[in-house]
């Protein structure tokens, strides 16, 4: 599941803005789900590979409804990667590895895109023609979106990836485990609806995204002159 707030204009469908953010969304969701599937395979389970998910083909990962909602209201989802826990070599830790592979791949992608953006801006003569401005905007959106995927998916509320850090330890308490998944998912949707339509930010996600975005951007610019 994914959620973007200030990055997208909630409740207002802007076709020009949507076209600018599409590359970042498609790239971010594809890398995220691919890494889930790839790590599951590396940990001994071939379920995702057998379903054709160990691929960088976006069509295999994009859920049509989740994708449309993401564009229209600011939160949505991709197709979840399935794995068979009994096939994992070390289930207790492999589940956590698989869960964290997605969001951390988005963090690494944000860093890589930031380096590309700063390098182009630093070494190439600055041009403000329409093409160069468009490329800059697409890159900035992609960087922000992938930081958003990183931060949001680490929230420890089911069904987000971060929940596996907690729920896997609760398997020995089936009623608590099932209850957390059932009501945690409802609570998450409630929080997103309140945030989206009432403009009440219950989860302070945007300040964290802004900190990561500005922090790594500044770090790259400090390092560039010494290259």
Buried (B, 14 or more C-beta within 10 A) or exposed (E): BBBBBBBBEBEEEEEEBBEBBBBBBBBBBBBBBBBBBBBBBBBBBEBBBEBEBBBEEBEBBBBEEBBEBBBBBBBBBBBBBBBBBEBBEEBEEBBBBBBBBBBBBBBBBBBEBBBBBBEBBEEEEEEEEEEBEEEBEBBBBBBBBBBBBBBBBBBBBBBBBBBBBBBBEBEEEEEEBEEBBEEBBEEBEEBBEBBBEEEEBEBEBBEBBEEBBEEBBEBBEEEBEEE
